[in-house]
Amino acid sequence: FVTTLIDSAEKTLFALPTGFVEPPHLPVLTHAVIEAEEKDVQAGAYSIQDNRLKLEEDHRKVAAEELKSRVRASIVALRGDYENILRENDIIPEVARLTADELLVDGDYLEILAEEGQRMIQEVHKECEHDAEKAEMLLTKLSKRMQDGLLLEETALSAFYP
């Protein structure tokens, strides 16, 4: 009896009105259909703008590598020339042979490096002094701001000590 009552109630509650036309059946887009549409674009593809930027970057890298290789080749050539000079210097008699100081190609370069190193050390010292002074000033300002309203800066409480 209860099931027939429920069935009749469902029919009356969910019955379609007269003259109702069902809408045409639309396919439900599933995840597989959406993935199939997304596969039109390749995974590693770039947009036109990205492609142009990548090409420009690649050209810059290639040009930089070419410049590096030319500089490296010239350095190798200079080293070879210097080694030849050292070998020739060893062959000639000791009276005419050049000393190590005379063979020094750029003696001023070592002095320039030492001066630059000292300058960098002084710059670091100045930066550290500035940071220390700034921290000290902040501490002074903070303590002045916080302690101005206090009657005592500190006091020992013997009750807290065992």
Buried (B, 14 or more C-beta within 10 A) or exposed (E): EEEEEEEEEEEEEEEEEEEEEEEEEEEEEEEEEEEEEEEEEEEEEEEEEEEEEEEEEEEEEEEEEEEEEEEEEEEEEEEEEEEEEEEEBEEEEEEEEEEEEEEEEEEEEEEEEEEEEEEEEEEEEEEEEEEEEEEEEEEEEEEEEEEEEEEEEEEEEEEEEE
